[in-house]
Amino acid sequence: MPRIETLAARAGSAPDPRSGALSPPLQLATTFEHTPDAQLPHGYLYQRYDNPTQHDTEAALAALDGAARTLLFPTGMAAGATALQSLPRGSHVLLCDDSYFSFRVLARQQFPRWGLEHDVVDFTDLDAVRAALRPQTALLWAETPSNPLLKVSDIAALAEIAHAGGARLLVDGTFAPPVLQQPLALGADVVLHSATKYLGGHGDVMGGVLSFREDDAHAAACHGLRLLGGATASPFAAWMILRGVRTLAARMAWHCRNARVVAEFLEGHARVAKVHFPGLASHPQHAVAARQMRDYGGMLSLEVAGGRDAALAVAGRLRLFTNATSLGSTESLVEHRASVEGPASTTPPGLLRLSVGLEHADDLVADLARALGAG
Ligand SMILES: *Cc1c(COP(=O)(O)O)cnc(C)c1O
């Protein structure tokens, strides 16, 4: 089996049979010739059902995730909503308490309509997870590392708990793409990625991924819902994501290296009350992270001493870190999450989330030193 770097650079690629081109063709056709009785000589009928470029990207992502089946979606939220809507009516879902904010809003707003119930639990507390399981629990929804507190939950232990209770485990692995973490190999049933982040990697394409350990009934239900619900990735987006994946391993190595330098600088700074980065020995789940991740990623958050006002002042003084949402792109970003999340936010008011980009680490540290020091 080729190593993960080799899979990222090459999986699913072969010279185009028509031209010999090494770069994959971008097939924009909406419709494909079929026989009079609707047999599909090439396997394709209509772009919304499936399309060759989406297929190429799914093949590469399946290899990276070690998945039996991978489905691409137009956004990470579309992928997540599909995984949830495909659960049987009456199902109970356990969401980790630091899951991506929009999923918690989705659960509150849409679950009653979909016939789903949910509870929110701290997934770093395995006893609390066990205690929250119900006979109807169909899915444990983990996110590790989590957004924005960088909590790390034990994927293998959660898989065991889920399976013992007759439930499935989904891991949102957006912060740790496949070159850093392999949830399916650790026992998870489904892994979700927002391809908008590290997989695309350049802040210019949106996408979502569901990769399934087995090509099972849940995978089939998600595929069926995508086909009829219409959440198919556009060929152009699929093509852009595959282009991003080709450099994933190299980019992640640099993101991880830069984030470590930034985290270590911040940890020693007098105006920083707390740094959340799984690569630091001080991180409460550092041991779990060391066991299940190859490296710790490019995301971290800090709590500025002095709370909300101090944090906003620091964010306002940063120059190289741009105040913007999203993550995983080439440029470094900062975001005061409590402001973006609004009144329902549970994020500490002094917290700033950093997406550490591909600049030189010394320039990033200098920007932070100036912004923190001037207060
Ligand atoms: C961004 C994000 C999502 C949602 O993905 P979109 O592509 O924005 O729809 C889901 N989970 C995590 C952890 C994210 O960071």
PDBQT file of the ligand as one rigid body, heavy atoms in Angstrom, charges set to zero:
ROOT
HETATM    1  C1  LIG A 401     -16.171  24.815   7.951  1.00  0.00    +0.000 C 
HETATM    2  C2  LIG A 401     -16.512  23.611   8.728  1.00  0.00    +0.000 A 
HETATM    3  C3  LIG A 401     -17.640  22.862   8.422  1.00  0.00    +0.000 A 
HETATM    4  C4  LIG A 401     -18.653  23.287   7.366  1.00  0.00    +0.000 C 
HETATM    5  O1  LIG A 401     -18.126  23.246   6.092  1.00  0.00    +0.000 OA
HETATM    6  P1  LIG A 401     -18.619  24.243   4.895  1.00  0.00    +0.000 P 
HETATM    7  O2  LIG A 401     -17.791  23.775   3.749  1.00  0.00    +0.000 OA
HETATM    8  O3  LIG A 401     -18.360  25.627   5.350  1.00  0.00    +0.000 OA
HETATM    9  O4  LIG A 401     -20.075  24.000   4.699  1.00  0.00    +0.000 OA
HETATM   10  C5  LIG A 401     -17.877  21.710   9.156  1.00  0.00    +0.000 A 
HETATM   11  N1  LIG A 401     -17.057  21.325  10.148  1.00  0.00    +0.000 NA
HETATM   12  C6  LIG A 401     -15.963  22.034  10.466  1.00  0.00    +0.000 A 
HETATM   13  C7  LIG A 401     -15.093  21.570  11.577  1.00  0.00    +0.000 C 
HETATM   14  C8  LIG A 401     -15.650  23.209   9.778  1.00  0.00    +0.000 A 
HETATM   15  O5  LIG A 401     -14.569  23.913  10.114  1.00  0.00    +0.000 OA
ENDROOT
TORSDOF 0
